[in-house]
Amino acid sequence: MKNRKIQNLLKKILIIAFILYFAYTLIKQQQTLNTYANQKAKYNEDIEVAQEEQAELQEMKENINSDEYIEQIARDKLGMYYPNERVYIDVEK
């Protein structure tokens, strides 16, 4: 009789321990999955940014030898202008 009670109590303890372990494992796995989902979203965002940058660089590469681009660089970076062109300087800055 006493031996049977101990066996039943031991079975209940083992079942409760298994349920607790299962719940703990399930929660940890869900946390890991959430972490991976957040990383995936960040990586996808990084990929989109890199693709946009690549498209801009590709466009720049295609336009780099055009007359308009060369003229823009000469004006903006080198301060060059056409001989008959008037240049106005804003003195209020």
PDB file of N, CA, C and O in Angstrom:
ATOM      1  N   MET A   1       0.825  -1.183   0.000  1.00  0.00           N
ATOM      2  CA  MET A   1       0.000   0.000   0.000  1.00  0.00           C
ATOM      3  C   MET A   1       0.874   1.253   0.000  1.00  0.00           C
ATOM      4  O   MET A   1       0.689   2.146  -0.826  1.00  0.00           O
ATOM      5  N   LYS A   2       1.816   1.311   0.921  1.00  0.00           N
ATOM      6  CA  LYS A   2       2.689   2.460   1.017  1.00  0.00           C
ATOM      7  C   LYS A   2       3.593   2.534  -0.215  1.00  0.00           C
ATOM      8  O   LYS A   2       3.875   3.625  -0.711  1.00  0.00           O
ATOM      9  N   ASN A   3       4.036   1.408  -0.698  1.00  0.00           N
ATOM     10  CA  ASN A   3       4.882   1.314  -1.880  1.00  0.00           C
ATOM     11  C   ASN A   3       4.135   1.821  -3.112  1.00  0.00           C
ATOM     12  O   ASN A   3       4.723   2.488  -3.964  1.00  0.00           O
ATOM     13  N   ARG A   4       2.860   1.511  -3.208  1.00  0.00           N
ATOM     14  CA  ARG A   4       2.019   1.938  -4.337  1.00  0.00           C
ATOM     15  C   ARG A   4       1.824   3.446  -4.330  1.00  0.00           C
ATOM     16  O   ARG A   4       1.825   4.072  -5.390  1.00  0.00           O
ATOM     17  N   LYS A   5       1.657   4.044  -3.146  1.00  0.00           N
ATOM     18  CA  LYS A   5       1.502   5.490  -3.018  1.00  0.00           C
ATOM     19  C   LYS A   5       2.781   6.197  -3.471  1.00  0.00           C
ATOM     20  O   LYS A   5       2.735   7.225  -4.148  1.00  0.00           O
ATOM     21  N   ILE A   6       3.901   5.632  -3.088  1.00  0.00           N
ATOM     22  CA  ILE A   6       5.185   6.220  -3.485  1.00  0.00           C
ATOM     23  C   ILE A   6       5.347   6.154  -5.005  1.00  0.00           C
ATOM     24  O   ILE A   6       5.815   7.105  -5.630  1.00  0.00           O
ATOM     25  N   GLN A   7       4.950   5.008  -5.598  1.00  0.00           N
ATOM     26  CA  GLN A   7       5.043   4.861  -7.053  1.00  0.00           C
ATOM     27  C   GLN A   7       4.130   5.863  -7.764  1.00  0.00           C
ATOM     28  O   GLN A   7       4.532   6.475  -8.754  1.00  0.00           O
ATOM     29  N   ASN A   8       2.916   6.031  -7.269  1.00  0.00           N
ATOM     30  CA  ASN A   8       1.980   6.998  -7.869  1.00  0.00           C
ATOM     31  C   ASN A   8       2.512   8.424  -7.736  1.00  0.00           C
ATOM     32  O   ASN A   8       2.423   9.216  -8.673  1.00  0.00           O
ATOM     33  N   LEU A   9       3.057   8.740  -6.584  1.00  0.00           N
ATOM     34  CA  LEU A   9       3.626  10.067  -6.365  1.00  0.00           C
ATOM     35  C   LEU A   9       4.822  10.294  -7.286  1.00  0.00           C
ATOM     36  O   LEU A   9       4.985  11.378  -7.848  1.00  0.00           O
ATOM     37  N   LEU A  10       5.646   9.280  -7.436  1.00  0.00           N
ATOM     38  CA  LEU A  10       6.803   9.372  -8.320  1.00  0.00           C
ATOM     39  C   LEU A  10       6.371   9.564  -9.775  1.00  0.00           C
ATOM     40  O   LEU A  10       6.977  10.352 -10.501  1.00  0.00           O
ATOM     41  N   LYS A  11       5.337   8.857 -10.200  1.00  0.00           N
ATOM     42  CA  LYS A  11       4.805   9.014 -11.564  1.00  0.00           C
ATOM     43  C   LYS A  11       4.287  10.436 -11.778  1.00  0.00           C
ATOM     44  O   LYS A  11       4.534  11.044 -12.819  1.00  0.00           O
ATOM     45  N   LYS A  12       3.574  10.952 -10.798  1.00  0.00           N
ATOM     46  CA  LYS A  12       3.032  12.314 -10.916  1.00  0.00           C
ATOM     47  C   LYS A  12       4.166  13.337 -10.999  1.00  0.00           C
ATOM     48  O   LYS A  12       4.100  14.283 -11.784  1.00  0.00           O
ATOM     49  N   ILE A  13       5.198  13.143 -10.190  1.00  0.00           N
ATOM     50  CA  ILE A  13       6.334  14.062 -10.208  1.00  0.00           C
ATOM     51  C   ILE A  13       7.030  14.008 -11.561  1.00  0.00           C
ATOM     52  O   ILE A  13       7.397  15.048 -12.109  1.00  0.00           O
ATOM     53  N   LEU A  14       7.216  12.814 -12.102  1.00  0.00           N
ATOM     54  CA  LEU A  14       7.849  12.663 -13.418  1.00  0.00           C
ATOM     55  C   LEU A  14       7.003  13.307 -14.523  1.00  0.00           C
ATOM     56  O   LEU A  14       7.541  13.956 -15.420  1.00  0.00           O
ATOM     57  N   ILE A  15       5.703  13.130 -14.457  1.00  0.00           N
ATOM     58  CA  ILE A  15       4.815  13.727 -15.461  1.00  0.00           C
ATOM     59  C   ILE A  15       4.872  15.250 -15.373  1.00  0.00           C
ATOM     60  O   ILE A  15       4.947  15.926 -16.399  1.00  0.00           O
ATOM     61  N   ILE A  16       4.836  15.785 -14.178  1.00  0.00           N
ATOM     62  CA  ILE A  16       4.908  17.244 -13.999  1.00  0.00           C
ATOM     63  C   ILE A  16       6.261  17.762 -14.473  1.00  0.00           C
ATOM     64  O   ILE A  16       6.335  18.807 -15.119  1.00  0.00           O
ATOM     65  N   ALA A  17       7.327  17.039 -14.155  1.00  0.00           N
ATOM     66  CA  ALA A  17       8.661  17.451 -14.598  1.00  0.00           C
ATOM     67  C   ALA A  17       8.741  17.442 -16.131  1.00  0.00           C
ATOM     68  O   ALA A  17       9.318  18.351 -16.727  1.00  0.00           O
ATOM     69  N   PHE A  18       8.170  16.432 -16.757  1.00  0.00           N
ATOM     70  CA  PHE A  18       8.171  16.354 -18.221  1.00  0.00           C
ATOM     71  C   PHE A  18       7.385  17.514 -18.817  1.00  0.00           C
ATOM     72  O   PHE A  18       7.833  18.123 -19.788  1.00  0.00           O
ATOM     73  N   ILE A  19       6.234  17.826 -18.260  1.00  0.00           N
ATOM     74  CA  ILE A  19       5.406  18.927 -18.762  1.00  0.00           C
ATOM     75  C   ILE A  19       6.150  20.256 -18.608  1.00  0.00           C
ATOM     76  O   ILE A  19       6.128  21.090 -19.513  1.00  0.00           O
ATOM     77  N   LEU A  20       6.802  20.451 -17.469  1.00  0.00           N
ATOM     78  CA  LEU A  20       7.559  21.693 -17.256  1.00  0.00           C
ATOM     79  C   LEU A  20       8.731  21.795 -18.240  1.00  0.00           C
ATOM     80  O   LEU A  20       8.993  22.858 -18.803  1.00  0.00           O
ATOM     81  N   TYR A  21       9.424  20.681 -18.436  1.00  0.00           N
ATOM     82  CA  TYR A  21      10.539  20.676 -19.388  1.00  0.00           C
ATOM     83  C   TYR A  21      10.036  20.963 -20.808  1.00  0.00           C
ATOM     84  O   TYR A  21      10.665  21.720 -21.547  1.00  0.00           O
ATOM     85  N   PHE A  22       8.925  20.369 -21.183  1.00  0.00           N
ATOM     86  CA  PHE A  22       8.331  20.585 -22.510  1.00  0.00           C
ATOM     87  C   PHE A  22       7.942  22.054 -22.687  1.00  0.00           C
ATOM     88  O   PHE A  22       8.200  22.642 -23.737  1.00  0.00           O
ATOM     89  N   ALA A  23       7.329  22.640 -21.675  1.00  0.00           N
ATOM     90  CA  ALA A  23       6.918  24.053 -21.752  1.00  0.00           C
ATOM     91  C   ALA A  23       8.142  24.960 -21.848  1.00  0.00           C
ATOM     92  O   ALA A  23       8.155  25.905 -22.637  1.00  0.00           O
ATOM     93  N   TYR A  24       9.172  24.676 -21.046  1.00  0.00           N
ATOM     94  CA  TYR A  24      10.396  25.467 -21.091  1.00  0.00           C
ATOM     95  C   TYR A  24      11.040  25.384 -22.472  1.00  0.00           C
ATOM     96  O   TYR A  24      11.440  26.406 -23.030  1.00  0.00           O
ATOM     97  N   THR A  25      11.143  24.188 -23.023  1.00  0.00           N
ATOM     98  CA  THR A  25      11.735  23.996 -24.347  1.00  0.00           C
ATOM     99  C   THR A  25      10.929  24.725 -25.413  1.00  0.00           C
ATOM    100  O   THR A  25      11.506  25.344 -26.307  1.00  0.00           O
ATOM    101  N   LEU A  26       9.630  24.663 -25.334  1.00  0.00           N
ATOM    102  CA  LEU A  26       8.757  25.329 -26.297  1.00  0.00           C
ATOM    103  C   LEU A  26       8.942  26.847 -26.244  1.00  0.00           C
ATOM    104  O   LEU A  26       9.004  27.495 -27.288  1.00  0.00           O
ATOM    105  N   ILE A  27       9.029  27.411 -25.062  1.00  0.00           N
ATOM    106  CA  ILE A  27       9.220  28.855 -24.916  1.00  0.00           C
ATOM    107  C   ILE A  27      10.578  29.273 -25.463  1.00  0.00           C
ATOM    108  O   ILE A  27      10.678  30.277 -26.169  1.00  0.00           O
ATOM    109  N   LYS A  28      11.620  28.517 -25.146  1.00  0.00           N
ATOM    110  CA  LYS A  28      12.960  28.838 -25.639  1.00  0.00           C
ATOM    111  C   LYS A  28      13.009  28.766 -27.164  1.00  0.00           C
ATOM    112  O   LYS A  28      13.618  29.625 -27.802  1.00  0.00           O
ATOM    113  N   GLN A  29      12.388  27.772 -27.743  1.00  0.00           N
ATOM    114  CA  GLN A  29      12.372  27.656 -29.203  1.00  0.00           C
ATOM    115  C   GLN A  29      11.633  28.823 -29.837  1.00  0.00           C
ATOM    116  O   GLN A  29      12.045  29.322 -30.884  1.00  0.00           O
ATOM    117  N   GLN A  30      10.555  29.259 -29.221  1.00  0.00           N
ATOM    118  CA  GLN A  30       9.803  30.394 -29.753  1.00  0.00           C
ATOM    119  C   GLN A  30      10.637  31.667 -29.693  1.00  0.00           C
ATOM    120  O   GLN A  30      10.601  32.477 -30.620  1.00  0.00           O
ATOM    121  N   GLN A  31      11.386  31.847 -28.612  1.00  0.00           N
ATOM    122  CA  GLN A  31      12.266  33.007 -28.504  1.00  0.00           C
ATOM    123  C   GLN A  31      13.343  32.967 -29.584  1.00  0.00           C
ATOM    124  O   GLN A  31      13.667  33.995 -30.178  1.00  0.00           O
ATOM    125  N   THR A  32      13.892  31.794 -29.838  1.00  0.00           N
ATOM    126  CA  THR A  32      14.906  31.641 -30.877  1.00  0.00           C
ATOM    127  C   THR A  32      14.313  31.939 -32.250  1.00  0.00           C
ATOM    128  O   THR A  32      14.943  32.609 -33.068  1.00  0.00           O
ATOM    129  N   LEU A  33      13.121  31.451 -32.500  1.00  0.00           N
ATOM    130  CA  LEU A  33      12.460  31.716 -33.780  1.00  0.00           C
ATOM    131  C   LEU A  33      12.182  33.206 -33.963  1.00  0.00           C
ATOM    132  O   LEU A  33      12.339  33.735 -35.063  1.00  0.00           O
ATOM    133  N   ASN A  34      11.774  33.878 -32.905  1.00  0.00           N
ATOM    134  CA  ASN A  34      11.543  35.321 -32.983  1.00  0.00           C
ATOM    135  C   ASN A  34      12.838  36.067 -33.282  1.00  0.00           C
ATOM    136  O   ASN A  34      12.846  37.016 -34.067  1.00  0.00           O
ATOM    137  N   THR A  35      13.923  35.642 -32.660  1.00  0.00           N
ATOM    138  CA  THR A  35      15.225  36.259 -32.920  1.00  0.00           C
ATOM    139  C   THR A  35      15.611  36.077 -34.384  1.00  0.00           C
ATOM    140  O   THR A  35      16.069  37.018 -35.032  1.00  0.00           O
ATOM    141  N   TYR A  36      15.427  34.871 -34.900  1.00  0.00           N
ATOM    142  CA  TYR A  36      15.752  34.603 -36.303  1.00  0.00           C
ATOM    143  C   TYR A  36      14.865  35.411 -37.255  1.00  0.00           C
ATOM    144  O   TYR A  36      15.330  35.874 -38.297  1.00  0.00           O
ATOM    145  N   ALA A  37      13.603  35.577 -36.900  1.00  0.00           N
ATOM    146  CA  ALA A  37      12.694  36.361 -37.748  1.00  0.00           C
ATOM    147  C   ALA A  37      13.130  37.827 -37.778  1.00  0.00           C
ATOM    148  O   ALA A  37      13.080  38.471 -38.826  1.00  0.00           O
ATOM    149  N   ASN A  38      13.556  38.351 -36.626  1.00  0.00           N
ATOM    150  CA  ASN A  38      14.032  39.738 -36.580  1.00  0.00           C
ATOM    151  C   ASN A  38      15.309  39.900 -37.393  1.00  0.00           C
ATOM    152  O   ASN A  38      15.474  40.894 -38.100  1.00  0.00           O
ATOM    153  N   GLN A  39      16.212  38.930 -37.296  1.00  0.00           N
ATOM    154  CA  GLN A  39      17.442  38.983 -38.079  1.00  0.00           C
ATOM    155  C   GLN A  39      17.138  38.909 -39.573  1.00  0.00           C
ATOM    156  O   GLN A  39      17.760  39.607 -40.373  1.00  0.00           O
ATOM    157  N   LYS A  40      16.195  38.074 -39.939  1.00  0.00           N
ATOM    158  CA  LYS A  40      15.818  37.948 -41.344  1.00  0.00           C
ATOM    159  C   LYS A  40      15.269  39.267 -41.876  1.00  0.00           C
ATOM    160  O   LYS A  40      15.610  39.688 -42.981  1.00  0.00           O
ATOM    161  N   ALA A  41      14.419  39.916 -41.087  1.00  0.00           N
ATOM    162  CA  ALA A  41      13.857  41.206 -41.501  1.00  0.00           C
ATOM    163  C   ALA A  41      14.964  42.244 -41.667  1.00  0.00           C
ATOM    164  O   ALA A  41      14.943  43.025 -42.619  1.00  0.00           O
ATOM    165  N   LYS A  42      15.923  42.257 -40.753  1.00  0.00           N
ATOM    166  CA  LYS A  42      17.026  43.205 -40.852  1.00  0.00           C
ATOM    167  C   LYS A  42      17.876  42.913 -42.081  1.00  0.00           C
ATOM    168  O   LYS A  42      18.264  43.832 -42.803  1.00  0.00           O
ATOM    169  N   TYR A  43      18.164  41.654 -42.319  1.00  0.00           N
ATOM    170  CA  TYR A  43      18.970  41.294 -43.491  1.00  0.00           C
ATOM    171  C   TYR A  43      18.242  41.645 -44.788  1.00  0.00           C
ATOM    172  O   TYR A  43      18.868  42.102 -45.744  1.00  0.00           O
ATOM    173  N   ASN A  44      16.938  41.437 -44.825  1.00  0.00           N
ATOM    174  CA  ASN A  44      16.170  41.807 -46.017  1.00  0.00           C
ATOM    175  C   ASN A  44      16.210  43.314 -46.248  1.00  0.00           C
ATOM    176  O   ASN A  44      16.306  43.773 -47.386  1.00  0.00           O
ATOM    177  N   GLU A  45      16.135  44.075 -45.165  1.00  0.00           N
ATOM    178  CA  GLU A  45      16.224  45.534 -45.275  1.00  0.00           C
ATOM    179  C   GLU A  45      17.613  45.948 -45.770  1.00  0.00           C
ATOM    180  O   GLU A  45      17.740  46.836 -46.612  1.00  0.00           O
ATOM    181  N   ASP A  46      18.646  45.299 -45.242  1.00  0.00           N
ATOM    182  CA  ASP A  46      20.009  45.581 -45.697  1.00  0.00           C
ATOM    183  C   ASP A  46      20.178  45.258 -47.177  1.00  0.00           C
ATOM    184  O   ASP A  46      20.858  45.985 -47.902  1.00  0.00           O
ATOM    185  N   ILE A  47      19.565  44.179 -47.619  1.00  0.00           N
ATOM    186  CA  ILE A  47      19.636  43.796 -49.035  1.00  0.00           C
ATOM    187  C   ILE A  47      18.961  44.847 -49.900  1.00  0.00           C
ATOM    188  O   ILE A  47      19.487  45.217 -50.950  1.00  0.00           O
ATOM    189  N   GLU A  48      17.799  45.333 -49.469  1.00  0.00           N
ATOM    190  CA  GLU A  48      17.087  46.357 -50.236  1.00  0.00           C
ATOM    191  C   GLU A  48      17.918  47.630 -50.348  1.00  0.00           C
ATOM    192  O   GLU A  48      17.992  48.234 -51.419  1.00  0.00           O
ATOM    193  N   VAL A  49      18.538  48.037 -49.251  1.00  0.00           N
ATOM    194  CA  VAL A  49      19.375  49.241 -49.266  1.00  0.00           C
ATOM    195  C   VAL A  49      20.556  49.041 -50.212  1.00  0.00           C
ATOM    196  O   VAL A  49      20.896  49.935 -50.988  1.00  0.00           O
ATOM    197  N   ALA A  50      21.173  47.874 -50.145  1.00  0.00           N
ATOM    198  CA  ALA A  50      22.316  47.594 -51.017  1.00  0.00           C
ATOM    199  C   ALA A  50      21.897  47.555 -52.483  1.00  0.00           C
ATOM    200  O   ALA A  50      22.643  48.011 -53.350  1.00  0.00           O
ATOM    201  N   GLN A  51      20.723  47.022 -52.767  1.00  0.00           N
ATOM    202  CA  GLN A  51      20.238  46.990 -54.150  1.00  0.00           C
ATOM    203  C   GLN A  51      19.959  48.398 -54.668  1.00  0.00           C
ATOM    204  O   GLN A  51      20.248  48.698 -55.827  1.00  0.00           O
ATOM    205  N   GLU A  52      19.404  49.259 -53.828  1.00  0.00           N
ATOM    206  CA  GLU A  52      19.165  50.644 -54.233  1.00  0.00           C
ATOM    207  C   GLU A  52      20.483  51.356 -54.501  1.00  0.00           C
ATOM    208  O   GLU A  52      20.613  52.095 -55.477  1.00  0.00           O
ATOM    209  N   GLU A  53      21.457  51.130 -53.630  1.00  0.00           N
ATOM    210  CA  GLU A  53      22.772  51.734 -53.815  1.00  0.00           C
ATOM    211  C   GLU A  53      23.427  51.210 -55.091  1.00  0.00           C
ATOM    212  O   GLU A  53      24.066  51.966 -55.824  1.00  0.00           O
ATOM    213  N   GLN A  54      23.267  49.930 -55.348  1.00  0.00           N
ATOM    214  CA  GLN A  54      23.824  49.346 -56.564  1.00  0.00           C
ATOM    215  C   GLN A  54      23.183  49.959 -57.806  1.00  0.00           C
ATOM    216  O   GLN A  54      23.869  50.227 -58.792  1.00  0.00           O
ATOM    217  N   ALA A  55      21.864  50.181 -57.760  1.00  0.00           N
ATOM    218  CA  ALA A  55      21.174  50.796 -58.893  1.00  0.00           C
ATOM    219  C   ALA A  55      21.676  52.221 -59.115  1.00  0.00           C
ATOM    220  O   ALA A  55      21.877  52.637 -60.256  1.00  0.00           O
ATOM    221  N   GLU A  56      21.877  52.967 -58.033  1.00  0.00           N
ATOM    222  CA  GLU A  56      22.394  54.332 -58.161  1.00  0.00           C
ATOM    223  C   GLU A  56      23.798  54.320 -58.755  1.00  0.00           C
ATOM    224  O   GLU A  56      24.108  55.127 -59.632  1.00  0.00           O
ATOM    225  N   LEU A  57      24.637  53.422 -58.290  1.00  0.00           N
ATOM    226  CA  LEU A  57      25.998  53.332 -58.814  1.00  0.00           C
ATOM    227  C   LEU A  57      26.005  52.901 -60.280  1.00  0.00           C
ATOM    228  O   LEU A  57      26.823  53.377 -61.067  1.00  0.00           O
ATOM    229  N   GLN A  58      25.098  52.005 -60.641  1.00  0.00           N
ATOM    230  CA  GLN A  58      24.999  51.565 -62.034  1.00  0.00           C
ATOM    231  C   GLN A  58      24.577  52.732 -62.925  1.00  0.00           C
ATOM    232  O   GLN A  58      25.101  52.904 -64.026  1.00  0.00           O
ATOM    233  N   GLU A  59      23.619  53.536 -62.436  1.00  0.00           N
ATOM    234  CA  GLU A  59      23.175  54.708 -63.194  1.00  0.00           C
ATOM    235  C   GLU A  59      24.315  55.712 -63.334  1.00  0.00           C
ATOM    236  O   GLU A  59      24.513  56.297 -64.399  1.00  0.00           O
ATOM    237  N   MET A  60      25.064  55.906 -62.245  1.00  0.00           N
ATOM    238  CA  MET A  60      26.197  56.818 -62.299  1.00  0.00           C
ATOM    239  C   MET A  60      27.245  56.299 -63.286  1.00  0.00           C
ATOM    240  O   MET A  60      27.837  57.080 -64.031  1.00  0.00           O
ATOM    241  N   LYS A  61      27.470  55.014 -63.292  1.00  0.00           N
ATOM    242  CA  LYS A  61      28.442  54.406 -64.201  1.00  0.00           C
ATOM    243  C   LYS A  61      28.039  54.641 -65.656  1.00  0.00           C
ATOM    244  O   LYS A  61      28.883  54.923 -66.507  1.00  0.00           O
ATOM    245  N   GLU A  62      26.752  54.522 -65.927  1.00  0.00           N
ATOM    246  CA  GLU A  62      26.261  54.715 -67.290  1.00  0.00           C
ATOM    247  C   GLU A  62      26.356  56.175 -67.720  1.00  0.00           C
ATOM    248  O   GLU A  62      26.560  56.459 -68.900  1.00  0.00           O
ATOM    249  N   ASN A  63      26.209  57.109 -66.769  1.00  0.00           N
ATOM    250  CA  ASN A  63      26.190  58.530 -67.103  1.00  0.00           C
ATOM    251  C   ASN A  63      27.544  59.221 -66.933  1.00  0.00           C
ATOM    252  O   ASN A  63      27.660  60.414 -67.215  1.00  0.00           O
ATOM    253  N   ILE A  64      28.543  58.514 -66.490  1.00  0.00           N
ATOM    254  CA  ILE A  64      29.800  59.156 -66.123  1.00  0.00           C
ATOM    255  C   ILE A  64      30.526  59.781 -67.315  1.00  0.00           C
ATOM    256  O   ILE A  64      31.264  60.750 -67.137  1.00  0.00           O
ATOM    257  N   ASN A  65      30.341  59.269 -68.483  1.00  0.00           N
ATOM    258  CA  ASN A  65      31.021  59.813 -69.668  1.00  0.00           C
ATOM    259  C   ASN A  65      30.136  60.757 -70.477  1.00  0.00           C
ATOM    260  O   ASN A  65      30.534  61.210 -71.550  1.00  0.00           O
ATOM    261  N   SER A  66      28.944  61.055 -69.976  1.00  0.00           N
ATOM    262  CA  SER A  66      28.061  61.958 -70.707  1.00  0.00           C
ATOM    263  C   SER A  66      28.531  63.403 -70.538  1.00  0.00           C
ATOM    264  O   SER A  66      29.161  63.747 -69.538  1.00  0.00           O
ATOM    265  N   ASP A  67      28.225  64.225 -71.504  1.00  0.00           N
ATOM    266  CA  ASP A  67      28.623  65.636 -71.466  1.00  0.00           C
ATOM    267  C   ASP A  67      27.978  66.368 -70.287  1.00  0.00           C
ATOM    268  O   ASP A  67      28.606  67.228 -69.669  1.00  0.00           O
ATOM    269  N   GLU A  68      26.729  66.027 -69.977  1.00  0.00           N
ATOM    270  CA  GLU A  68      26.034  66.690 -68.874  1.00  0.00           C
ATOM    271  C   GLU A  68      26.728  66.401 -67.541  1.00  0.00           C
ATOM    272  O   GLU A  68      26.880  67.299 -66.712  1.00  0.00           O
ATOM    273  N   TYR A  69      27.141  65.169 -67.337  1.00  0.00           N
ATOM    274  CA  TYR A  69      27.799  64.808 -66.087  1.00  0.00           C
ATOM    275  C   TYR A  69      29.154  65.507 -65.966  1.00  0.00           C
ATOM    276  O   TYR A  69      29.501  66.028 -64.905  1.00  0.00           O
ATOM    277  N   ILE A  70      29.903  65.513 -67.048  1.00  0.00           N
ATOM    278  CA  ILE A  70      31.211  66.168 -67.036  1.00  0.00           C
ATOM    279  C   ILE A  70      31.051  67.658 -66.768  1.00  0.00           C
ATOM    280  O   ILE A  70      31.833  68.242 -66.017  1.00  0.00           O
ATOM    281  N   GLU A  71      30.037  68.279 -67.381  1.00  0.00           N
ATOM    282  CA  GLU A  71      29.787  69.696 -67.158  1.00  0.00           C
ATOM    283  C   GLU A  71      29.389  69.962 -65.704  1.00  0.00           C
ATOM    284  O   GLU A  71      29.841  70.937 -65.104  1.00  0.00           O
ATOM    285  N   GLN A  72      28.557  69.109 -65.148  1.00  0.00           N
ATOM    286  CA  GLN A  72      28.130  69.271 -63.762  1.00  0.00           C
ATOM    287  C   GLN A  72      29.322  69.158 -62.806  1.00  0.00           C
ATOM    288  O   GLN A  72      29.445  69.959 -61.879  1.00  0.00           O
ATOM    289  N   ILE A  73      30.177  68.197 -63.016  1.00  0.00           N
ATOM    290  CA  ILE A  73      31.363  68.040 -62.159  1.00  0.00           C
ATOM    291  C   ILE A  73      32.283  69.243 -62.305  1.00  0.00           C
ATOM    292  O   ILE A  73      32.820  69.739 -61.314  1.00  0.00           O
ATOM    293  N   ALA A  74      32.468  69.717 -63.542  1.00  0.00           N
ATOM    294  CA  ALA A  74      33.329  70.878 -63.765  1.00  0.00           C
ATOM    295  C   ALA A  74      32.782  72.105 -63.036  1.00  0.00           C
ATOM    296  O   ALA A  74      33.548  72.886 -62.471  1.00  0.00           O
ATOM    297  N   ARG A  75      31.473  72.274 -63.048  1.00  0.00           N
ATOM    298  CA  ARG A  75      30.864  73.423 -62.371  1.00  0.00           C
ATOM    299  C   ARG A  75      30.913  73.268 -60.853  1.00  0.00           C
ATOM    300  O   ARG A  75      31.358  74.178 -60.154  1.00  0.00           O
ATOM    301  N   ASP A  76      30.460  72.122 -60.335  1.00  0.00           N
ATOM    302  CA  ASP A  76      30.313  71.928 -58.892  1.00  0.00           C
ATOM    303  C   ASP A  76      31.650  71.748 -58.175  1.00  0.00           C
ATOM    304  O   ASP A  76      31.893  72.375 -57.144  1.00  0.00           O
ATOM    305  N   LYS A  77      32.489  70.920 -58.701  1.00  0.00           N
ATOM    306  CA  LYS A  77      33.717  70.551 -57.984  1.00  0.00           C
ATOM    307  C   LYS A  77      34.907  71.433 -58.364  1.00  0.00           C
ATOM    308  O   LYS A  77      35.750  71.739 -57.521  1.00  0.00           O
ATOM    309  N   LEU A  78      34.973  71.837 -59.625  1.00  0.00           N
ATOM    310  CA  LEU A  78      36.146  72.567 -60.086  1.00  0.00           C
ATOM    311  C   LEU A  78      35.916  74.066 -60.237  1.00  0.00           C
ATOM    312  O   LEU A  78      36.868  74.819 -60.443  1.00  0.00           O
ATOM    313  N   GLY A  79      34.670  74.505 -60.136  1.00  0.00           N
ATOM    314  CA  GLY A  79      34.355  75.925 -60.254  1.00  0.00           C
ATOM    315  C   GLY A  79      34.583  76.474 -61.659  1.00  0.00           C
ATOM    316  O   GLY A  79      34.920  77.647 -61.818  1.00  0.00           O
ATOM    317  N   MET A  80      34.404  75.649 -62.663  1.00  0.00           N
ATOM    318  CA  MET A  80      34.627  76.083 -64.045  1.00  0.00           C
ATOM    319  C   MET A  80      33.308  76.529 -64.673  1.00  0.00           C
ATOM    320  O   MET A  80      32.239  76.011 -64.353  1.00  0.00           O
ATOM    321  N   TYR A  81      33.418  77.517 -65.585  1.00  0.00           N
ATOM    322  CA  TYR A  81      32.239  78.035 -66.284  1.00  0.00           C
ATOM    323  C   TYR A  81      32.616  78.309 -67.728  1.00  0.00           C
ATOM    324  O   TYR A  81      33.794  78.345 -68.082  1.00  0.00           O
ATOM    325  N   TYR A  82      31.586  78.502 -68.566  1.00  0.00           N
ATOM    326  CA  TYR A  82      31.822  78.869 -69.970  1.00  0.00           C
ATOM    327  C   TYR A  82      32.394  80.286 -70.028  1.00  0.00           C
ATOM    328  O   TYR A  82      32.104  81.095 -69.146  1.00  0.00           O
ATOM    329  N   PRO A  83      33.201  80.607 -71.048  1.00  0.00           N
ATOM    330  CA  PRO A  83      33.837  81.928 -71.137  1.00  0.00           C
ATOM    331  C   PRO A  83      32.833  83.083 -71.195  1.00  0.00           C
ATOM    332  O   PRO A  83      33.095  84.133 -70.609  1.00  0.00           O
ATOM    333  N   ASN A  84      31.715  82.931 -71.868  1.00  0.00           N
ATOM    334  CA  ASN A  84      30.758  84.022 -72.014  1.00  0.00           C
ATOM    335  C   ASN A  84      29.652  83.970 -70.948  1.00  0.00           C
ATOM    336  O   ASN A  84      28.654  84.681 -71.066  1.00  0.00           O
ATOM    337  N   GLU A  85      29.816  83.156 -69.936  1.00  0.00           N
ATOM    338  CA  GLU A  85      28.797  82.984 -68.909  1.00  0.00           C
ATOM    339  C   GLU A  85      29.044  83.932 -67.736  1.00  0.00           C
ATOM    340  O   GLU A  85      30.185  84.129 -67.319  1.00  0.00           O
ATOM    341  N   ARG A  86      27.970  84.515 -67.210  1.00  0.00           N
ATOM    342  CA  ARG A  86      28.081  85.398 -66.048  1.00  0.00           C
ATOM    343  C   ARG A  86      27.857  84.581 -64.786  1.00  0.00           C
ATOM    344  O   ARG A  86      26.947  83.755 -64.719  1.00  0.00           O
ATOM    345  N   VAL A  87      28.687  84.819 -63.801  1.00  0.00           N
ATOM    346  CA  VAL A  87      28.593  84.102 -62.536  1.00  0.00           C
ATOM    347  C   VAL A  87      28.210  85.100 -61.459  1.00  0.00           C
ATOM    348  O   VAL A  87      28.861  86.132 -61.294  1.00  0.00           O
ATOM    349  N   TYR A  88      27.155  84.789 -60.732  1.00  0.00           N
ATOM    350  CA  TYR A  88      26.694  85.641 -59.643  1.00  0.00           C
ATOM    351  C   TYR A  88      27.015  84.959 -58.319  1.00  0.00           C
ATOM    352  O   TYR A  88      26.762  83.766 -58.151  1.00  0.00           O
ATOM    353  N   ILE A  89      27.562  85.705 -57.400  1.00  0.00           N
ATOM    354  CA  ILE A  89      27.930  85.161 -56.090  1.00  0.00           C
ATOM    355  C   ILE A  89      27.025  85.806 -55.045  1.00  0.00           C
ATOM    356  O   ILE A  89      26.910  87.030 -54.979  1.00  0.00           O
ATOM    357  N   ASP A  90      26.405  84.997 -54.257  1.00  0.00           N
ATOM    358  CA  ASP A  90      25.525  85.461 -53.184  1.00  0.00           C
ATOM    359  C   ASP A  90      26.395  85.843 -51.992  1.00  0.00           C
ATOM    360  O   ASP A  90      27.021  84.979 -51.379  1.00  0.00           O
ATOM    361  N   VAL A  91      26.436  87.129 -51.663  1.00  0.00           N
ATOM    362  CA  VAL A  91      27.311  87.613 -50.596  1.00  0.00           C
ATOM    363  C   VAL A  91      26.629  87.553 -49.228  1.00  0.00           C
ATOM    364  O   VAL A  91      27.281  87.815 -48.217  1.00  0.00           O
ATOM    365  N   GLU A  92      25.356  87.222 -49.166  1.00  0.00           N
ATOM    366  CA  GLU A  92      24.639  87.211 -47.900  1.00  0.00           C
ATOM    367  C   GLU A  92      24.865  85.927 -47.116  1.00  0.00           C
ATOM    368  O   GLU A  92      24.397  85.838 -45.981  1.00  0.00           O
ATOM    369  N   LYS A  93      25.527  84.968 -47.636  1.00  0.00           N
ATOM    370  CA  LYS A  93      25.738  83.701 -46.920  1.00  0.00           C
ATOM    371  C   LYS A  93      26.844  83.796 -45.924  1.00  0.00           C
ATOM    372  O   LYS A  93      27.146  82.818 -45.242  1.00  0.00           O
TER     373      LYS A  93
END
